[in-house]
Amino acid sequence: MKTRYFIFSVLLSAALSACTGTSADGSRLPSGAESFLSKHFPETQVSGVEQDDDNDVEVSLENGIRIKFDRRGTWEEINTKKNGMSESLQKLLPSNVITYINRNYPNRSIRKVERKKYGYQVTLNKPDAVTLRFTKGGAPISLDEEM
């Protein structure tokens, strides 16, 4: 019986380890968040990780960028502050979102992107920050439209 318990414990530990990674500061991250960070920020160190009661995780990077992930590691919010969105991050949005922003707001950079039920909420840089909403397909949503 002890052997079965030991084998079960080892297998359970291995399965749990495969589901999560460890950040530079020792905090546990979902594997999806680890993959996202290694793909989009391979040279940037994690400076902090906060986890809420729902197991959602907010990661702070040394360059000031903050990213919120759900418990599975899917990004929910990317706040680049003054850094602007890299090409790698812009590819997370439908291409017509980027086309719309470049056409209607030239010389403005994306400061923050939030994934919403209806699609995306994009905030452009300051001064006079502008918040835009888009469907999941990337079509602009006017401020008058209900969601």
N, CA, C and O of each residue as an XYZ file, in Angstrom:
588
protein
N       0.821     -1.196      0.000
C       0.000      0.000      0.000
C       0.865      1.259      0.000
O       0.562      2.230     -0.694
N       1.949      1.235      0.787
C       2.835      2.393      0.834
C       3.481      2.648     -0.517
O       3.714      3.797     -0.893
N       3.769      1.588     -1.241
C       4.384      1.736     -2.565
C       3.422      2.429     -3.518
O       3.822      3.322     -4.265
N       2.168      2.028     -3.498
C       1.166      2.668     -4.362
C       1.032      4.158     -4.024
O       0.982      5.007     -4.914
N       0.976      4.451     -2.741
C       0.866      5.849     -2.312
C       2.076      6.647     -2.786
O       1.923      7.770     -3.268
N       3.262      6.089     -2.656
C       4.485      6.766     -3.085
C       4.455      7.019     -4.595
O       4.754      8.127     -5.041
N       4.098      6.007     -5.381
C       4.043      6.149     -6.841
C       2.999      7.196     -7.216
O       3.253      8.042     -8.072
N       1.824      7.147     -6.583
C       0.785      8.131     -6.849
C       1.283      9.543     -6.537
O       1.049     10.465     -7.318
N       1.958      9.719     -5.421
C       2.487     11.033     -5.032
C       3.505     11.543     -6.045
O       3.486     12.722     -6.397
N       4.388     10.673     -6.515
C       5.404     11.062     -7.500
C       4.746     11.470     -8.811
O       5.106     12.488     -9.402
N       3.777     10.670     -9.267
C       3.087     10.992    -10.516
C       2.291     12.296    -10.401
O       2.288     13.104    -11.328
N       1.629     12.496     -9.285
C       0.875     13.731     -9.079
C       1.802     14.937     -9.054
O       1.486     15.970     -9.644
N       2.919     14.825     -8.394
C       3.893     15.923     -8.346
C       4.426     16.240     -9.731
O       4.582     17.407    -10.088
N       4.706     15.206    -10.512
C       5.210     15.411    -11.877
C       4.161     16.095    -12.744
O       4.486     16.987    -13.527
N       2.903     15.678    -12.608
C       1.831     16.292    -13.394
C       1.646     17.753    -13.015
O       1.481     18.600    -13.892
N       1.672     18.056    -11.738
C       1.525     19.450    -11.308
C       2.707     20.301    -11.748
O       2.525     21.464    -12.107
N       3.887     19.756    -11.727
C       5.070     20.500    -12.171
C       4.997     20.807    -13.648
O       5.458     21.862    -14.083
N       4.428     19.908    -14.427
C       4.312     20.130    -15.862
C       3.313     21.219    -16.183
O       3.411     21.849    -17.236
N       2.350     21.458    -15.303
C       1.310     22.458    -15.552
C       1.758     23.869    -15.240
O       1.194     24.825    -15.773
N       2.745     24.019    -14.401
C       3.160     25.354    -14.031
C       4.661     25.482    -14.110
O       5.393     24.502    -13.971
N       5.115     26.709    -14.336
C       6.535     27.007    -14.334
C       6.833     27.894    -13.156
O       5.926     28.299    -12.428
N       8.083     28.195    -12.965
C       8.487     29.059    -11.871
C       9.138     30.294    -12.462
O      10.010     30.186    -13.324
N       8.726     31.454    -12.012
C       9.328     32.687    -12.497
C      10.684     32.876    -11.852
O      11.088     32.096    -10.990
N      11.387     33.919    -12.276
C      12.718     34.202    -11.754
C      12.697     34.447    -10.253
O      13.686     34.180     -9.570
N      11.578     34.954     -9.728
C      11.523     35.237     -8.296
C      10.940     34.072     -7.490
O      10.676     34.211     -6.296
N      10.741     32.926     -8.144
C      10.287     31.743     -7.432
C       8.783     31.549     -7.406
O       8.320     30.521     -6.913
N       8.001     32.487     -7.915
C       6.544     32.357     -7.938
C       6.135     31.388     -9.035
O       6.833     31.238    -10.038
N       5.010     30.741     -8.837
C       4.522     29.773     -9.814
C       3.687     30.471    -10.877
O       2.823     31.291    -10.566
N       3.956     30.132    -12.146
C       3.204     30.679    -13.261
C       2.564     29.537    -14.041
O       3.155     28.463    -14.149
N       1.362     29.747    -14.587
C       0.782     28.736    -15.466
C       1.688     28.543    -16.688
O       2.383     29.473    -17.097
N       1.682     27.361    -17.256
C       2.571     27.079    -18.387
C       2.295     28.000    -19.570
O       3.226     28.371    -20.285
N       1.039     28.376    -19.791
C       0.727     29.297    -20.889
C       1.382     30.647    -20.704
O       1.827     31.262    -21.673
N       1.447     31.119    -19.455
C       2.100     32.394    -19.157
C       3.599     32.277    -19.385
O       4.217     33.192    -19.931
N       4.186     31.167    -18.974
C       5.620     30.942    -19.201
C       5.923     30.967    -20.697
O       6.888     31.601    -21.122
N       5.110     30.285    -21.494
C       5.315     30.245    -22.946
C       5.190     31.640    -23.551
O       6.003     32.037    -24.385
N       4.172     32.377    -23.128
C       3.938     33.733    -23.619
C       5.154     34.612    -23.331
O       5.634     35.322    -24.214
N       5.646     34.563    -22.106
C       6.774     35.404    -21.714
C       8.043     35.021    -22.470
O       8.798     35.897    -22.890
N       8.285     33.734    -22.647
C       9.499     33.331    -23.354
C       9.422     33.668    -24.842
O      10.453     33.906    -25.471
N       8.227     33.691    -25.409
C       8.066     34.034    -26.827
C       8.176     35.536    -27.066
O       8.876     35.968    -27.982
N       7.490     36.336    -26.250
C       7.406     37.770    -26.497
C       8.433     38.596    -25.729
O       8.710     39.736    -26.102
N       8.992     38.045    -24.679
C       9.968     38.777    -23.854
C      11.145     37.877    -23.482
O      11.431     37.695    -22.298
N      11.831     37.311    -24.480
C      12.888     36.342    -24.167
C      14.069     36.939    -23.403
O      14.752     36.222    -22.671
N      14.315     38.217    -23.561
C      15.463     38.863    -22.931
C      15.097     39.659    -21.683
O      15.970     40.268    -21.065
N      13.826     39.662    -21.304
C      13.365     40.492    -20.198
C      13.087     39.647    -18.966
O      12.441     38.602    -19.050
N      13.572     40.101    -17.837
C      13.391     39.376    -16.579
C      12.065     39.745    -15.911
O      11.584     40.871    -16.037
N      11.495     38.792    -15.210
C      10.300     39.018    -14.405
C      10.747     39.668    -13.102
O      11.629     39.157    -12.412
N      10.130     40.797    -12.774
C      10.503     41.479    -11.533
C       9.506     41.216    -10.404
O       9.825     41.435     -9.236
N       8.301     40.747    -10.744
C       7.322     40.459     -9.708
C       6.147     39.673    -10.242
O       5.799     39.776    -11.418
N       5.535     38.884     -9.370
C       4.356     38.101     -9.723
C       3.364     38.206     -8.573
O       3.710     37.966     -7.416
N       2.123     38.568     -8.904
C       1.058     38.629     -7.913
C      -0.054     37.694     -8.360
O      -0.414     37.657     -9.536
N      -0.594     36.941     -7.408
C      -1.682     36.025     -7.712
C      -2.882     36.385     -6.860
O      -2.745     36.610     -5.657
N      -4.083     36.442     -7.484
C      -5.277     36.778     -6.712
C      -6.000     35.508     -6.276
O      -5.518     34.399     -6.506
N      -7.141     35.678     -5.654
C      -7.906     34.542     -5.111
C      -8.430     33.603     -6.194
O      -8.681     32.429     -5.921
N      -8.600     34.106     -7.427
C      -9.085     33.284     -8.541
C      -7.948     32.587     -9.283
O      -8.171     31.950    -10.313
N      -6.734     32.710     -8.760
C      -5.528     32.164     -9.389
C      -5.145     32.881    -10.669
O      -4.346     32.360    -11.448
N      -5.702     34.074    -10.907
C      -5.219     34.906    -11.994
C      -3.884     35.478    -11.550
O      -3.657     35.685    -10.358
N      -3.005     35.732    -12.505
C      -1.645     36.149    -12.193
C      -1.323     37.451    -12.912
O      -1.641     37.604    -14.092
N      -0.697     38.387    -12.213
C      -0.197     39.610    -12.839
C       1.322     39.590    -12.730
O       1.885     39.491    -11.640
N       1.962     39.686    -13.877
C       3.417     39.629    -13.959
C       3.947     41.019    -14.278
O       3.472     41.676    -15.204
N       4.923     41.457    -13.513
C       5.624     42.715    -13.775
C       6.991     42.370    -14.338
O       7.705     41.525    -13.799
N       7.348     43.042    -15.437
C       8.646     42.821    -16.053
C       9.588     43.958    -15.684
O       9.145     45.041    -15.301
N      10.866     43.713    -15.798
C      11.860     44.717    -15.403
C      11.784     45.986    -16.249
O      12.265     47.035    -15.819
N      11.190     45.914    -17.446
C      11.060     47.088    -18.299
C       9.782     47.887    -18.021
O       9.476     48.834    -18.746
N       9.035     47.512    -16.976
C       7.836     48.245    -16.581
C       6.540     47.697    -17.148
O       5.466     48.129    -16.729
N       6.600     46.774    -18.075
C       5.399     46.188    -18.672
C       4.748     45.252    -17.659
O       5.429     44.506    -16.955
N       3.398     45.303    -17.597
C       2.625     44.428    -16.701
C       1.649     43.624    -17.555
O       0.994     44.167    -18.444
N       1.561     42.331    -17.277
C       0.694     41.443    -18.038
C      -0.138     40.626    -17.057
O       0.388     40.025    -16.121
N      -1.462     40.616    -17.293
C      -2.353     39.792    -16.479
C      -2.708     38.540    -17.270
O      -3.026     38.602    -18.458
N      -2.646     37.401    -16.582
C      -2.992     36.114    -17.170
C      -4.099     35.482    -16.346
O      -4.171     35.676    -15.132
N      -4.970     34.717    -17.018
C      -5.953     33.951    -16.246
C      -5.270     32.713    -15.684
O      -4.080     32.504    -15.919
N      -5.990     31.906    -14.959
C      -5.388     30.753    -14.285
C      -4.801     29.725    -15.248
O      -3.971     28.908    -14.850
N      -5.230     29.760    -16.522
C      -4.682     28.836    -17.525
C      -3.442     29.401    -18.209
O      -2.739     28.691    -18.928
N      -3.178     30.701    -17.976
C      -2.016     31.321    -18.594
C      -2.330     32.077    -19.873
O      -1.418     32.434    -20.618
N      -3.614     32.328    -20.140
C      -4.018     33.116    -21.304
C      -3.985     34.587    -20.917
O      -4.516     34.969    -19.874
N      -3.364     35.414    -21.753
C      -3.259     36.830    -21.396
C      -4.645     37.481    -21.407
O      -5.482     37.182    -22.258
N      -4.860     38.364    -20.453
C      -6.107     39.118    -20.350
C      -5.863     40.611    -20.535
O      -6.722     41.333    -21.041
N      -4.691     41.060    -20.123
C      -4.378     42.491    -20.216
C      -2.870     42.650    -20.362
O      -2.084     41.980    -19.692
N      -2.490     43.562    -21.265
C      -1.084     43.909    -21.435
C      -0.987     45.417    -21.300
O      -1.584     46.152    -22.086
N      -0.244     45.879    -20.314
C      -0.063     47.307    -20.080
C       1.404     47.628    -20.322
O       2.267     47.293    -19.511
N       1.678     48.286    -21.454
C       3.063     48.568    -21.828
C       3.541     49.908    -21.289
O       4.713     50.258    -21.429
N       2.633     50.653    -20.675
C       2.920     51.995    -20.166
C       3.497     52.847    -21.290
O       2.812     53.075    -22.287
N       4.716     53.317    -21.165
C       5.301     54.193    -22.188
C       6.080     53.426    -23.251
O       6.564     54.031    -24.208
N       6.208     52.133    -23.108
C       7.034     51.337    -24.017
C       6.418     51.140    -25.396
O       7.152     50.967    -26.369
N       5.105     51.162    -25.507
C       4.454     50.863    -26.779
C       4.456     49.366    -27.029
O       5.212     48.621    -26.405
N       3.603     48.932    -27.946
C       3.474     47.505    -28.258
C       4.489     47.105    -29.317
O       4.588     47.745    -30.364
N       5.227     46.068    -29.049
C       6.172     45.539    -30.031
C       5.391     44.873    -31.161
O       4.196     44.610    -31.027
N       6.074     44.601    -32.275
C       5.416     43.911    -33.387
C       4.905     42.544    -32.946
O       3.827     42.111    -33.354
N       5.672     41.886    -32.128
C       5.293     40.571    -31.614
C       3.957     40.647    -30.875
O       3.090     39.795    -31.069
N       3.791     41.661    -30.033
C       2.542     41.816    -29.285
C       1.405     42.283    -30.180
O       0.257     41.889    -29.973
N       1.707     43.123    -31.177
C       0.662     43.586    -32.087
C       0.043     42.425    -32.850
O      -1.125     42.490    -33.235
N       0.805     41.371    -33.071
C       0.291     40.204    -33.792
C      -0.742     39.431    -32.980
O      -1.409     38.546    -33.515
N      -0.883     39.753    -31.697
C      -1.915     39.124    -30.876
C      -3.297     39.664    -31.214
O      -4.307     39.033    -30.907
N      -3.341     40.830    -31.845
C      -4.601     41.471    -32.219
C      -4.919     41.174    -33.676
O      -4.009     40.931    -34.469
N      -6.202     41.190    -34.039
C      -6.541     41.062    -35.456
C      -5.857     42.177    -36.251
O      -5.762     43.308    -35.772
N      -5.382     41.870    -37.456
C      -4.619     42.845    -38.248
C      -5.418     44.104    -38.552
O      -4.836     45.182    -38.670
N      -6.747     43.994    -38.683
C      -7.526     45.196    -38.992
C      -7.590     46.167    -37.805
O      -7.894     47.343    -38.001
N      -7.312     45.704    -36.583
C      -7.228     46.609    -35.433
C      -6.008     47.519    -35.620
O      -6.103     48.736    -35.459
N      -4.883     46.926    -35.957
C      -3.655     47.696    -36.162
C      -3.810     48.627    -37.356
O      -3.377     49.778    -37.302
N      -4.417     48.149    -38.426
C      -4.658     48.991    -39.611
C      -5.533     50.186    -39.249
O      -5.243     51.312    -39.653
N      -6.592     49.950    -38.495
C      -7.497     51.030    -38.080
C      -6.747     52.076    -37.254
O      -6.897     53.276    -37.486
N      -5.950     51.627    -36.301
C      -5.214     52.555    -35.440
C      -4.200     53.351    -36.253
O      -4.087     54.565    -36.087
N      -3.458     52.670    -37.134
C      -2.452     53.368    -37.947
C      -3.088     54.392    -38.882
O      -2.510     55.451    -39.126
N      -4.267     54.086    -39.405
C      -4.943     54.992    -40.334
C      -5.575     56.186    -39.598
O      -5.472     57.322    -40.060
N      -6.225     55.930    -38.461
C      -6.974     56.973    -37.772
C      -6.204     57.686    -36.664
O      -6.575     58.788    -36.260
N      -5.154     57.076    -36.181
C      -4.358     57.660    -35.100
C      -2.865     57.511    -35.408
O      -2.136     56.854    -34.664
N      -2.416     58.122    -36.508
C      -1.002     57.984    -36.869
C      -0.116     58.579    -35.776
O      -0.500     59.522    -35.084
N       1.052     58.015    -35.644
C       2.043     58.470    -34.655
C       1.594     58.271    -33.217
O       2.148     58.891    -32.310
N       0.609     57.425    -32.993
C       0.187     57.076    -31.629
C       0.554     55.621    -31.408
O       0.464     54.800    -32.321
N       0.962     55.314    -30.210
C       1.293     53.916    -29.916
C       0.275     53.327    -28.946
O      -0.395     54.044    -28.202
N       0.182     52.023    -28.977
C      -0.740     51.313    -28.094
C      -0.094     51.222    -26.717
O       1.035     50.755    -26.568
N      -0.822     51.669    -25.738
C      -0.334     51.662    -24.357
C      -0.843     50.446    -23.587
O      -0.131     49.872    -22.763
N      -2.103     50.062    -23.876
C      -2.723     48.987    -23.102
C      -3.742     48.257    -23.966
O      -4.460     48.877    -24.751
N      -3.800     46.934    -23.816
C      -4.792     46.115    -24.505
C      -5.444     45.218    -23.463
O      -4.762     44.588    -22.654
N      -6.773     45.169    -23.492
C      -7.512     44.284    -22.604
C      -8.389     43.368    -23.442
O      -9.051     43.814    -24.380
N      -8.391     42.098    -23.103
C      -9.262     41.144    -23.767
C     -10.595     41.171    -23.021
O     -10.638     40.953    -21.810
N     -11.673     41.438    -23.741
C     -13.019     41.529    -23.159
C     -13.916     40.463    -23.780
O     -13.528     39.805    -24.745
N     -15.122     40.294    -23.222
C     -16.070     39.332    -23.785
C     -16.419     39.687    -25.230
O     -16.565     38.799    -26.070
N     -16.550     40.967    -25.518
C     -16.937     41.407    -26.853
C     -15.761     41.452    -27.820
O     -15.970     41.491    -29.032
N     -14.539     41.448    -27.317
C     -13.363     41.548    -28.185
C     -12.181     42.162    -27.461
O     -11.614     41.556    -26.552
N     -11.807     43.388    -27.876
C     -10.622     44.037    -27.327
C     -10.893     45.496    -26.986
O     -11.632     46.187    -27.687
N     -10.292     45.945    -25.914
C     -10.288     47.360    -25.567
C      -8.828     47.806    -25.649
O      -7.955     47.244    -24.987
N      -8.581     48.822    -26.470
C      -7.224     49.289    -26.728
C      -7.112     50.743    -26.286
O      -7.931     51.581    -26.665
N      -6.101     51.033    -25.486
C      -5.851     52.403    -25.043
C      -4.570     52.889    -25.702
O      -3.526     52.241    -25.631
N      -4.677     54.046    -26.344
C      -3.510     54.635    -27.001
C      -2.780     55.540    -26.025
O      -3.330     55.941    -24.999
N      -1.542     55.853    -26.355
C      -0.675     56.599    -25.440
C      -1.175     58.000    -25.133
O      -2.035     58.548    -25.822
N      -0.606     58.557    -24.075
C      -0.916     59.914    -23.637
C      -0.048     60.878    -24.424
O       0.902     60.393    -25.038
N      -0.256     62.148    -24.477
C      -1.344     62.856    -23.813
C      -2.659     62.602    -24.536
O      -2.677     62.111    -25.665
N      -3.713     62.928    -23.898
C      -5.040     62.702    -24.462
C      -5.234     61.244    -24.855
O      -5.532     60.932    -26.008
N      -5.061     60.365    -23.888
C      -5.224     58.932    -24.139
C      -6.592     58.665    -24.745
O      -7.594     59.248    -24.330
N      -6.623     57.782    -25.728
C      -7.854     57.416    -26.418
C      -8.096     55.940    -26.160
O      -7.179     55.126    -26.266
N      -9.343     55.594    -25.818
C      -9.702     54.193    -25.624
C     -10.626     53.772    -26.748
O     -11.648     54.410    -27.000
N     -10.260     52.695    -27.420
C     -11.026     52.173    -28.554
C     -11.494     50.764    -28.221
O     -10.848     50.046    -27.457
N     -12.633     50.375    -28.806
C     -13.156     49.026    -28.612
C     -13.321     48.357    -29.970
O     -13.713     48.984    -30.954
N     -13.007     47.055    -29.993
C     -13.092     46.278    -31.220
C     -13.743     44.935    -30.927
O     -13.608     44.393    -29.830
N     -14.449     44.402    -31.919
C     -15.015     43.064    -31.798
C     -13.883     42.041    -31.831
O     -12.731     42.392    -32.090
N     -14.208     40.787    -31.570
C     -13.196     39.727    -31.637
C     -12.590     39.621    -33.029
O     -11.435     39.224    -33.179
N     -13.369     39.976    -34.048
C     -12.881     39.958    -35.424
C     -12.092     41.192    -35.795
O     -11.477     41.236    -36.860
N     -12.098     42.207    -34.927
C     -11.321     43.405    -35.172
C     -12.088     44.586    -35.720
O     -11.482     45.605    -36.052
N     -13.413     44.484    -35.827
C     -14.211     45.609    -36.309
C     -14.368     46.635    -35.175
O     -14.609     46.255    -34.029
N     -14.233     47.927    -35.490
C     -14.398     48.935    -34.447
C     -15.832     48.957    -33.921
O     -16.788     48.750    -34.668
N     -15.958     49.210    -32.622
C     -17.253     49.351    -31.983
C     -17.372     50.813    -31.561
O     -16.521     51.335    -30.840
N     -18.437     51.463    -32.020
C     -18.592     52.870    -31.630
C     -18.983     52.954    -30.170
O     -19.490     51.987    -29.600
N     -18.753     54.085    -29.575
C     -19.089     54.274    -28.171
C     -20.586     54.196    -27.917
O     -21.018     53.940    -26.793
N     -21.379     54.417    -28.963
C     -22.841     54.392    -28.833
C     -23.408     52.980    -28.812
O     -24.514     52.767    -28.315
N     -22.662     52.007    -29.348
C     -23.183     50.656    -29.470
C     -23.195     49.958    -28.118
O     -22.282     50.122    -27.309
N     -24.232     49.185    -27.890
C     -24.347     48.360    -26.672
C     -23.469     47.135    -26.838
O     -23.207     46.684    -27.954
N     -23.016     46.601    -25.704
C     -22.206     45.381    -25.796
C     -22.897     44.251    -25.125
O     -22.373     43.138    -25.096
